[in-house]
Amino acid sequence: MANDAKGLSLKGRVRALLFGVAYGDALGAPVEKLSAAEIRERYGRVTSLDTEWHRMSQSETARNGRVRGSGIVTDDTLMTLCLMSIYGDVKRHVDAWDMASGMVREIAWTPRWVPELQREAMLIERLFYPEKWIFQRHQLSNCDPRQGGIGNMVNCGAAMYIAPVGVVNACNPKAAYDEAIAFASGHQQSFGLEAAGVLAAAIAAAFVPGTTLDAVIDEALAVAKDGTRAAIADIVDAARILKHADYKTVVEEFHKIIARYSPMGDNVNHTAQKAGIASDAYQPSRLNAIEELPLALGFAILNDGDFYKTIQDGINSGRDTDSIGVMAGAILGALHGESVIDAAAAAQLDRVNRLDLFTSADAFTETVIAIQTAEHARDAAKIRARKGLLGLADQTQLERL
């Protein structure tokens, strides 16, 4: 595999991206939905894959039949693998029709080992309601695929697994944004859809040879719209100012900023007391943004792109910890390549989740090469055709003189 100017291969970058997704997911899963203060009080600082799930008691082996900790991944990683599988099947760019067919088959009709359930199951059994929406809208409601996201609760559900779109469009952020929007429109709407497009663009930008984290963020901002763009810009600007501040201060400032775009704050659990209570949470809005992507980018800037410090800072900030870890891990894995992979952590992730991350990554790399090779051939044919047309036009002009 050819290397770029930094000596980074496509194969190594894709491996690091998938490792980043799984590592960030597994590290954040045990503390998901805790606030930063609750994480500090119970754990001090989370840095280990062996962190005990906060919902486990000494006498329990699982809660509601589910387990986390020891490197267990969640739906973020499993749906990322689903999207990679869809690309492997179709070997072309994807759109909402592939959400309606491929993703529905992956989540509802393809049995797989679901680590949190510790058994083989359809992934839909594990999914949160906004991801189950894919099945309801496309198979049960038989909607126009492009309208699949309409009516869904707006969250980070599409962005959390969209990384493969950025890989397929490596080095072309605008194309990655457009494809992510086309595909994820079958799942999400409003700022949840926008976040998927912007994250895909950031990942595509991270593959540019010799690029920098600042350039990646510039590319993300170039395509981002409305509240998503404003939230990223505000958090990133704050991160540059806060580089030498203590961690608690950084988290407090980040949360003050993101509160302008996301109304939930630390109150992320759904309870009986919330039933029927009016809220802007999960509602479509041009002014709002998901929290996870701006925070992931902010912590990346704060730590000068350091892979592990960024993921750990994002996770210890609380709330949707696993998805913050996934997004930071995907971007920085693509940016830095295979050097960030901890072999022991990768082996643990494979073992406890019954995965083979690098085999999956390598197969996906071959798919990406096939898609881009075919695309380049089509582009070359179009250029030849245009040159021929222009040549004919020039000849016609000459004959008229």
Secondary structure as UniProt FT lines:
FT   TURN            5..6
FT   HELIX           10..28
FT   HELIX           29..31
FT   TURN            32..33
FT   HELIX           36..43
FT   TURN            49..50
FT   TURN            54..55
FT   TURN            58..59
FT   TURN            64..65
FT   TURN            70..71
FT   HELIX           75..90
FT   HELIX           96..98
FT   HELIX           99..103
FT   HELIX           104..108
FT   STRAND          111..114
FT   TURN            115..118
FT   STRAND          119..122
FT   HELIX           123..125
FT   HELIX           129..135
FT   HELIX           136..140
FT   HELIX           145..147
FT   TURN            148..151
FT   TURN            157..158
FT   HELIX           159..161
FT   HELIX           163..168
FT   TURN            169..171
FT   HELIX           173..184
FT   TURN            185..187
FT   HELIX           190..206
FT   TURN            209..210
FT   HELIX           213..223
FT   HELIX           226..241
FT   TURN            243..244
FT   HELIX           247..258
FT   TURN            259..261
FT   TURN            265..266
FT   HELIX           272..274
FT   TURN            275..276
FT   TURN            281..282
FT   HELIX           292..302
FT   TURN            303..305
FT   HELIX           307..316
FT   HELIX           321..336
FT   HELIX           337..340
FT   HELIX           343..353
FT   HELIX           357..400
//
